[in-house]
Amino acid sequence: MSGPERWLSVEEIGTHLGVSKETIYRWLDKKKIPAHRVGRLWKFKATEVDKWIKNGGAEESQEKTK
């Protein structure tokens, strides 16, 4: 039996996705990536971000930055 899903930091979600933390912050600025603010920190659930990626969320973000 596994426990609840762990919250990930900006650095950890970047590593999980294989992108830089600067990319994560760009997505946050555009309010694209699913994230939760905890005080001054951004936290992520890998399952939410994976679903966003699978639904093309990262592609939409990249198209608008070009």
Stockholm file with secondary structure:
# STOCKHOLM 1.0

chainA/1-66         MSGPERWLSVEEIGTHLGVSKETIYRWLDKKKIPAHRVGRLWKFKATEVDKWIKNGGAEESQEKTK
#=GR chainA/1-66 SS CCCCCCCBCHHHHHHHHTCCHHHHHHHHHTTCSCCEEETTEEEBCHHHHHHHHHTTHHHHHHHHHC
#=GC SS_cons        CCCCCCCBCHHHHHHHHTCCHHHHHHHHHTTCSCCEEETTEEEBCHHHHHHHHHTTHHHHHHHHHC
//
